[in-house]
Amino acid sequence: MGEIKLFRNIKELLHPSISKKNISNYEIIIDEDILPAHIYYPKKISDLNRVIIYIHGNSEITGTDYSEVYKFLSKELDSMLIAIEYENINYKGMYKSVYETVKYLYKGLVRNTINPSKIILMGDSTGCNIITGINYLNKDEFVVEKEILLYPVLSMEYENAKYESMVKNKDFNLGLLTKLRNYYESIEYQNDKLLRPLELKDYSKIPSTLVITGNVDSLKDEAKEYYEKLVNDKDYLELEFSAHGFLTKLDKDVSKEIINKMKKFME
């Protein structure tokens, strides 16, 4: 994807020297951690007023080419999109690194005149679980006003089919629950409430949230349960004939439905 640059100043992101494809690559330095970030820009950078910080899922679970997803979302939502990369080593280290990076970006963007209501924290699949973990870790150090969760992973209960959708939609999501079990075992998952947002007792600090899932996603029921527990502004979209990882299989009508829903939520 081209040259990778080091940076410590948000101004470099907001006033970039970019390629014809409107993409820049950076490495974000937080203490001793270095996280790559891919930055996708709208056509009119001079009018930039909305930023999406994207936390991706595991591509082996979703089957997703995220570079195409990032291009699509940045273009259709007319937004700068910052895609944070991270290593799946152990979940506590992973969550801490992503949390510190998101905090750094939020604070820097706000200092550089981006309205907090125009910064959207977005992710898909296991990336949504990291986003809910960020809510848990954030002790009012920065303000997240809006989140968008796409086919979220939320319960960690994948040893048995806990929800009806896990049984009913099994054939539409071949091997999904096994892949999720293997993934969390590989990152040294332990029984930690950081990863279990459906067990929160207080949802008052969860920001305004849009949940988008598919009606044949095995995880649809846990996504709906999370949505129903939210107490602040919220919205929900359930796409017909859409399984886990639907971002890579969007037809024209579904793409339009998703983008229109996101635009309305971002207003």
C-alpha positions as a printed Julia matrix, in Angstrom:
267×3 Matrix{Float64}:
   0.0     0.0    0.0
   2.96    2.29  -0.41
   5.39    4.06   1.85
   4.86    3.94   5.61
   5.6     7.12   7.55
   6.12    7.69  11.25
   4.09   10.4   12.88
   3.3    11.87  16.26
   1.23   14.85  15.19
  -2.44   14.68  14.2
  -1.91   17.64  11.86
  -0.04   15.27   9.56
  -3.24   13.29   9.16
  -5.5    16.29   8.62
  -3.14   18.01   6.14
  -1.51   15.13   4.3
   0.67   14.76   1.27
  -1.19   11.87  -0.31
  -1.19    9.66  -3.37
  -3.68    9.9   -6.23
  -5.63    7.13  -4.55
  -6.21    9.31  -1.46
  -4.51    6.81   0.83
  -1.66    7.35   3.3
   0.06    4.85   5.59
   1.51    5.72   8.97
   2.84    4.1   12.09
   1.36    5.5   15.27
   3.85    5.61  18.13
   2.31    5.24  21.59
   4.98    4.94  24.28
   6.97    1.92  23.05
   4.18    0.45  20.93
   4.02    1.06  17.19
   0.7     0.4   15.45
   0.3     0.73  11.67
  -2.62    2.84  10.49
  -4.06    3.17   7.01
  -5.69    6.53   6.3
  -8.36    6.88   3.62
  -9.45   10.36   2.6
 -12.62   11.71   0.98
 -12.34   13.4   -2.41
 -12.5    16.92  -0.97
  -9.95   16.93   1.84
 -10.38   20.69   2.24
 -13.93   20.06   3.45
 -12.91   17.4    5.96
 -15.16   17.5    9.02
 -15.9    13.87   9.84
 -13.51   11.1   10.89
 -14.16    7.37  11.25
 -11.79    5.39  13.47
 -12.17    1.78  12.34
 -11.35   -1.34  14.37
 -11.4    -4.34  12.05
 -12.36   -7.9   12.88
 -10.31  -11.02  12.27
 -10.08  -11.62   8.51
  -9.9   -15.39   9.01
 -13.32  -15.21  10.65
 -14.96  -12.66   8.35
 -13.18  -13.54   5.09
 -12.8    -9.82   4.51
 -10.37   -7.83   2.38
 -10.42   -4.78   4.6
  -8.68   -2.47   2.17
 -11.75   -2.65  -0.06
 -14.07   -2.1    2.92
 -12.1     0.98   3.98
 -12.19    2.48   0.48
 -15.91    1.84   0.19
 -16.8     3.39   3.56
 -14.55    6.44   3.17
 -15.91    7.18  -0.3
 -19.59    6.53   0.37
 -19.63    8.31   3.75
 -17.42   11.17   2.51
 -15.23   10.8    5.58
 -11.62   10.37   6.54
 -11.19    6.81   7.77
  -8.36    5.8   10.1
  -7.97    2.02  10.14
  -5.92    0.84  13.12
  -3.94   -2.37  12.75
  -3.05   -4.49  15.78
  -1.43   -7.8   16.65
  -3.47  -10.71  18.0
  -0.93  -11.72  20.64
  -2.87  -11.67  23.89
  -6.14   -9.96  24.46
  -5.12   -7.66  27.31
  -2.11   -6.33  25.41
  -4.19   -6.0   22.26
  -7.0    -4.11  23.98
  -4.58   -1.79  25.77
  -2.69   -0.93  22.57
  -5.85   -0.19  20.62
  -7.35    1.76  23.52
  -4.27    3.96  23.89
  -4.22    4.58  20.13
  -7.9     5.5   20.0
  -7.46    7.83  22.99
  -4.49    9.51  21.3
  -6.44    9.99  18.07
  -9.57   11.34  19.77
  -7.67   13.86  21.86
  -5.56   14.98  18.9
  -8.49   15.32  16.52
 -10.5    17.38  19.03
  -7.49   19.64  19.65
  -7.35   20.17  15.9
 -10.92   21.45  15.64
 -12.73   18.2   14.75
 -16.04   18.21  16.64
 -16.35   15.1   18.89
 -19.82   14.45  17.42
 -18.13   14.08  14.02
 -15.72   11.37  15.21
 -17.24    7.93  14.78
 -15.83    4.78  16.36
 -16.7     1.93  14.0
 -15.83   -1.74  13.7
 -16.98   -5.17  12.66
 -17.08   -8.67  14.16
 -14.35   -9.13  16.82
 -13.4    -5.47  16.28
 -16.74   -4.57  17.87
 -15.7    -6.49  20.96
 -12.61   -4.31  21.15
 -14.81   -1.22  20.84
 -17.02   -2.33  23.74
 -13.81   -2.98  25.67
 -12.69    0.59  24.95
 -15.93    1.81  26.54
 -15.11   -0.25  29.61
 -11.47    0.95  29.81
 -12.27    4.61  29.24
 -12.51    6.39  32.59
 -13.71    9.71  31.14
 -10.29   10.36  29.57
 -11.93   11.2   26.25
 -15.5    11.36  24.97
 -16.85    8.94  22.39
 -20.23   10.22  21.2
 -21.12    7.72  18.48
 -20.33    4.09  17.68
 -21.3     1.83  14.78
 -21.09   -1.93  15.33
 -21.3    -4.22  12.3
 -22.24   -7.88  12.98
 -20.69   -7.61  16.47
 -19.08  -10.37  18.53
 -20.32   -9.77  22.07
 -20.97  -12.78  24.27
 -17.9   -15.1   24.24
 -20.27  -18.05  24.75
 -19.39  -20.08  21.67
 -18.76  -23.49  23.2
 -22.46  -24.27  22.93
 -25.25  -22.72  20.88
 -26.61  -20.31  23.47
 -28.92  -18.4   21.11
 -31.57  -19.58  18.67
 -29.82  -17.8   15.78
 -26.7   -19.9   16.39
 -28.71  -23.03  15.63
 -31.1   -21.65  13.04
 -28.44  -19.87  10.95
 -25.64  -22.41  11.27
 -25.65  -23.33   7.57
 -25.28  -19.68   6.54
 -22.16  -19.21   8.69
 -20.19  -22.42   8.24
 -17.63  -22.93  10.99
 -18.16  -19.46  12.5
 -18.53  -20.55  16.14
 -15.53  -22.89  15.88
 -13.44  -20.1   14.35
 -14.42  -17.77  17.19
 -13.52  -20.36  19.84
 -10.15  -20.96  18.2
  -9.5   -17.23  17.84
 -10.06  -16.41  21.51
  -8.02  -19.41  22.59
  -5.15  -18.18  20.38
  -5.08  -14.76  22.09
  -4.99  -16.32  25.54
  -8.57  -15.41  26.32
  -9.6   -15.76  29.93
 -12.95  -15.26  31.62
 -12.69  -11.48  31.81
 -15.6    -9.04  31.89
 -13.65   -6.8   29.51
 -14.74   -9.17  26.74
 -18.29   -9.74  27.94
 -20.34   -6.58  27.29
 -23.63   -8.45  27.57
 -22.92   -8.89  31.28
 -22.54   -5.19  32.11
 -24.68   -3.9   34.94
 -24.58   -0.26  33.85
 -25.08    0.75  30.21
 -25.42    4.47  30.9
 -21.87    5.25  29.74
 -22.24    3.44  26.41
 -22.44    6.17  23.75
 -25.05    6.55  21.05
 -24.82    3.29  19.09
 -25.94    1.96  15.73
 -26.0    -1.84  15.52
 -26.1    -3.41  12.05
 -26.44   -7.16  11.7
 -27.75   -9.72   9.22
 -30.93  -11.71   9.64
 -29.05  -14.97   8.96
 -25.98  -14.14  11.06
 -25.44  -16.77  13.76
 -24.69  -13.9   16.16
 -27.83  -11.92  15.34
 -29.58  -12.68  18.64
 -26.7   -11.48  20.82
 -26.45   -8.3   18.72
 -30.16   -7.68  19.24
 -29.86   -8.37  22.97
 -27.02   -5.84  23.3
 -28.99   -3.24  21.36
 -32.04   -3.71  23.58
 -29.93   -3.21  26.72
 -28.56    0.15  25.57
 -30.11    3.16  27.28
 -28.74    6.12  25.3
 -29.64    7.07  21.72
 -29.52    3.95  19.6
 -30.57    2.52  16.27
 -30.72   -0.94  14.73
 -30.64   -2.35  11.22
 -31.16   -6.01  10.35
 -30.3    -6.81   6.75
 -32.2    -9.48   4.84
 -30.29  -12.5    3.52
 -27.05  -11.3    5.17
 -24.69  -13.49   7.21
 -21.6   -12.74   9.31
 -19.02  -10.82   7.28
 -21.57   -9.35   4.87
 -19.36   -6.32   4.11
 -17.59   -8.34   1.43
 -20.81   -9.47  -0.24
 -22.8    -6.26  -0.62
 -25.06   -5.83  -3.62
 -26.16   -2.4   -4.76
 -29.42   -2.29  -2.8
 -27.86   -3.51   0.48
 -24.95   -1.07   0.1
 -27.39    1.79  -0.3
 -29.42    0.67   2.72
 -26.33    0.5    4.95
 -24.89    3.82   3.81
 -28.2     5.66   4.18
 -28.59    4.28   7.71
 -25.04    5.29   8.65
 -25.41    8.79   7.18
 -28.6     9.41   9.13
 -26.99    8.19  12.33
 -23.9    10.38  11.78
 -25.87   13.6   11.27
